[in-house]
Amino acid sequence: MAACAIRRGLLTTVSKFNKKHANRILSMVQIGTGFAPNRSEFPCSACGFPNIQQTRFMSSRNRPEGKVLETVGVFEALKQHGKYETGQLFLHSVFGYRGIVLFPWHARLYDRDVTPPVSDSKPDANGAHGSKEVKGKTHTYYQVLIDTRDCPHISQRSQTEAVTFLANHDDSRALYAIPGLDYVSHEDILPYNSTEQVPIQHELFERFLTFSPAKIPPFSARDTLKAWQEKNHPWLELSDVHRESTENIRVTVIPFYMGMREAQNSHVYWWRYCIRLENMGNEVVQLRERHWRIFSLSGTLETVRGRGVVGREPVLSKEQPAFQYSSHVSLQAPSGHMWGTFRIERTDGSHFDVRIPPFSLESNKDDKAPPAGYTF
């Protein structure tokens, strides 16, 4: 089948690829980070766009005298089977930033958009909305580093300090973050290669990776990366992903257990949850309110309402279809559940509620070892 990609004309994001022609990919837009292809290639017979094997990926830098295009690398074929290896360079297909894979995670994806057989349907626990049991499927995610040059361009659409840890017991800070660390789904990876020995700018790049020209991809994990992954595995591990769509707005939730702390002679359990909202349609909408229901194993049910999320009321359009953020929740019990809705406003002033898929809060990690965080 002829290899091609589709153009969506996005102004600040790299376009999603057409999965029917996903053997090769070409990002056609010059986004906020300034990416554009070299267009001297022969077109694909299926769609008229250039052949990926001859496509160079370009980056522009803002200078007083105008934009300057620079070669970033060459796109590679998408992996339809298997996983990307440590050291794989990529573009994020939704947010457009440059990144590099550190290591993979194998998660269970619970997609409520996939209708189960009627015989499998049964009510959700704890009064959560919906009436069907969802069976998880194994899905690959990746721990990645974000190029710091791209962080200013994506900060309005995706938090670049979203991976947080509990501070040690003797630390005055409650939480701290590692800037430029992210989790990326397999289908969000647009792989490319580069001849640069340091193609990604991040303070952890040379601590975690070393250039290995005889290897493909040509970057290998240093012992510091392996030690850091092993030491922080309980607090970094991604195990469950939950997804549900309402009226073309898809919500994906990933919960992370962060650990337990003692406060006023009681145990307090902490979780981080990452949420992505994606507008899969053509209508411009805006997130206005959030409504959470939080059930604790101790028997309490808490309701939380508020304007927007993390102080923002993002607009989701065809040009900027996604918004991603992280937040935290604590319980005085080792487990619980969360679910809720987002109130979405259309351009005509009407509203509708988008369901947040119910997800569990589980503390099945070893609490005896506090997270090591940003130590080596």
Steps between C-alpha positions, in 0.01 A plus 500: 500500500631842413631687800356839571376735767215748525515871550276655765635853477559537873659827607667392822496120499640227282213334316379153598590244237253296296533154651395330176826627349706485817803315357662839444429845627562859405420797718399776265448800722721769640391500863571716802843343533552579134506167324466465123608242243744536215266477199740393225381138506298295255132484596317190619263370233226442758476845648739729313725566800875438504651159565613461859835342414610827344340732754708714729346651805576868551494721808483878504647727765357838572757771446457877478556487127242225451469124505789276402434140396741233615509131422390291796500152352333248271171329574502122543232239439246462777516183706177310448627208710738495792623800695742788457834458671683717749656791311232530231454861389143605426252779447184497708213460254260711710715765670783515248799505733828321437583224746695182562386168645651398835319169553160339434211419734238233432164631619144367503278724286134506605322657204131564570449595136538133411160338552524165685269205431158539664570206731802686644303809602449568867476808727812686606605492863436782745232666290737614228326598179462250217368147497763283337805314611806591296769243431852632481738440212877522518630824354852644481590838645842661530687706754656782299701819524363817338739733318513812718510722190142390428359539852404870462298416189293221658456634855152634421385158376693254715674535834875445473537442876223243531706213648513568872626317805436515871789661680687302765363509854767748612445732201296817556349470151189289456560428129766560241510452125754388243466747208477361150400144593190354336305183422422438132272243339639283220272661240623848600853417384616633162853354483791672332879476497768764521874521443545721808671344801286713732174552307286567809567783743420390854718502809448125545579404140874444544452361851260236377617429145824456309568521127558154347548542123501124434156458659153567357376730639848639574438581868546256788389514861770593749521323833353813661177457302475131589562574868255790503230289333552213743502722809194702398305223329210493754439873459549522125316187394202545274259208537142605409365738235130591477331654196147613412341732243189718519381695195841486328691605815732222611631492858799285592600454865821345636525466882832459684552402862751735665539360850381536857584761759409532866312810610350565843526135603325375184611363166442713190525330159582708192430454131578702189269478201570618148207599278490571129196649328484468122249651261446231236247709307493831313299712745686753717425445870632625834535325835317704764453290813607177667293275726673221689371221723768345721421183692735381776523148640445662840139552391504869409369643174624848412367732232728762343376769261692789351573722202730356236800281580835604649391863471420480129195469277658360183348535156501182290488563126601328179823702506574429868303187579661385824574612855690294758554563870579327829356539845507322836267341752557365850293258710518377855454148367720277283256492209200666342333602173454821303264596219321810381420736213633806322251771402574599140369814328429535128549823306123564508504499881338159548662242729542126531672272750792280403548190710829436678550121503498349850839385623639331808745645747713212625799501735653168408861617517765465770463801728812418698728659240429869433530617138855585405387769256771713349801334667784303345 
